[in-house]
Amino acid sequence: QTQARLLHIGLLRSFAMDPDSGSKRRRSSSALAPVAGPFVRDVQTSSLTELEQEEWLLTTGHGGFAMGTVAGRPARQYHTLLNAASVPPVGRIATVSDIEETIVASDRVTTLNRYRYPTGNSGGPSHLSCFEKDLTSASWTFNVEGVRLKKTLRLGWRSNVAAVSYVVHSDHPVTLNLRPYILLRDFHHRLEDLDTSRFSVTHEGRRVVVEAEGYAVTLCCDAGVYLCDAHVTAPVDYHISRSREATPTFGEPLWSPGLFSIPCAAGTTRCTVSIALSPGEPDLSLAMRTDRREHLERVYSSSAAVLGSAALVESLRPLIDAADDFLVTRRIAGSELMTVIAGYPWFADWGRDTMISMPGLMLTTGRLAEARSCLMAFAQHVSEGMIPNCFDDAGKVHYNTVDASLWYLEAVRAYAEASRERLPVDGPLLRAAREIVQGYEAGTRFGICVDAADGLVKAGDANTQLTWMDALRNGIAFTPRYGKCVEINALWCNGLRSLADLVEFDDPPLSAELRGKSDRAAKSFNDSFVRPDGLGLYDRLQPDGSGVAGQWVPIAEIRPNQLFATNLRHGPLETRHQRAVVDVCRQHLLTPVGMRTLAAEDGSYRGRFKGDMMQRDAAYHNGTVWPWLIGPYCEALLRAEGFSQQARDEVAGALSQLLAHMGRGGCLGQIAEVYDGDEPRDQEGCTAQAWSVAEVLRISAMLVRGQ
């Protein structure tokens, strides 16, 4: 029955607003139900190779996470039982790779799940029979000659603690040996040339403390005895990372200080091992904690208030659950404020991703206080009219984007609309918004400024990457988008008009001034970006190379960036041109899993996101498919067609494959960062991406609400 649920995608019927009449009536919403958990994999019906590719994710709510394969064998350097956030939400430290289970009987010794080594040799059978994952736990069940063992991993909520619980059913006495493999390293790194002297170990009874490089992990077990018995494996093969890096080998040896040995009589035996990064303490009763579930119940309640019914929340719950994994806390000036992890396993919180994701992750689900908290977090870091592009794992703030600040203006507009809060003109949010506009008008980093000749924003040069298409490596800008970019100026017009509306009550003269600037920029936009051949909009206007100021050349690449001129609330594109944008994007860019970043007919198109870093970066924004772009495409389609039933059905079809992918391949219950541009469109990049989930959730909610 559970597996049938995993495969089922059905049409929802809901109450939706008829955009033509404004009346509420029963009609088909055409919203597709995402695949719901719990996720179950029966090894008898799945190959071990498939299970070694499928991944799972558990999160702590403050940047920490656990991740691995369904098969239970680590396949990336990020696959651990706990990547602890030492400086939440960053400073992630890989603590314990895994716990190896061995069943010792009178006549045999059986290791339940052996690792994969570079030779391809797993060292023996897995004995795995079933995998299950729900919101707060991942479980593996093993069977071996009269013994059934279930292993369940849980994480602490907003704490650097994990617990692995075991239930052993045996028809004869056995001993269960549990060997933890300790890493204590930056979660990006590997201990390729392992020097075991980096570790120091102390233990008292069943409490073990391992220290390395200024970090300490504590392990406790509630049964048996601890035995000092250090062991180092051969280098484990991280085959997913090896394939991604296009290198012959990619792995590291694993080190263990000893093992917990637990006698198990015939019948049922239970025990738990808990892990904590210092100064956290192990929690052997973690399985009894309900913090995360209680938190999610509050989220469902707030979502129902926005969506209008508990039934609609239930239909979208897999997306709501997925969204929650990305929302984390960051301490700023003594306050816990909300931010967004851009993607798992390797991204931190990024300004652009946070602002784009906010409407889907927070406003759609009624998390208004957290949305405001998030806007406050970035408002406190406005510098020269710019919000940070990212906070790295060392906590350093980076200002290197032209669009994140403009997305901040849109996020403030969306928050004000959703919350119905009248924001004071001298309050922190509108003060930050005004600083952004003033910074762009005065000129700021990277040549970002408003061109006095036409009121449009220009930025950068051939050596900078300031838009979201920002792949840059070894001095090579793979998508050199500088000058006046189409989405930047759509966002600028939208931001000016949005701010004008928001300050109108407190400062009518400022509102009128902003509206006038928006109107002027919008006229310039339509005069400059609309292609005369009917193929939508130019992607950007670049300097003609003559050195004469004010000479611009339109670049006629077909890219999805033009969609933002149509889908933004105050987008600048005249109505008569909007359908052309939707049509050209549908014809040249739309795929079942998102939008290509460049039309396949273009000479710069790259259909495979494969190879080494240089090859991948060359393809990253030159044909690679991004699921998050399905959001602006679907919204542009709905608005251009007046939310007609035909448009709604088309949007439902556009979402269907992404929703189906949540239940198969990749990371279970999540949506990936990118896919190949060409068939068969392998999933690539981060296996769980915030704005991918956010935009699918936002559009799904828009469908069921009819607006």
Order of alpha helices (4+ residues) and beta strands (2+ residues): alpha-beta-beta-beta-alpha-beta-beta-beta-beta-beta-beta-beta-beta-beta-beta-beta-beta-beta-beta-beta-alpha-beta-beta-beta-alpha-alpha-beta-beta-beta-alpha-alpha-beta-beta-alpha-alpha-beta-beta-beta-beta-beta-alpha-alpha-beta-beta-alpha-alpha-beta-beta-alpha-beta-alpha-alpha-beta-beta-beta-alpha
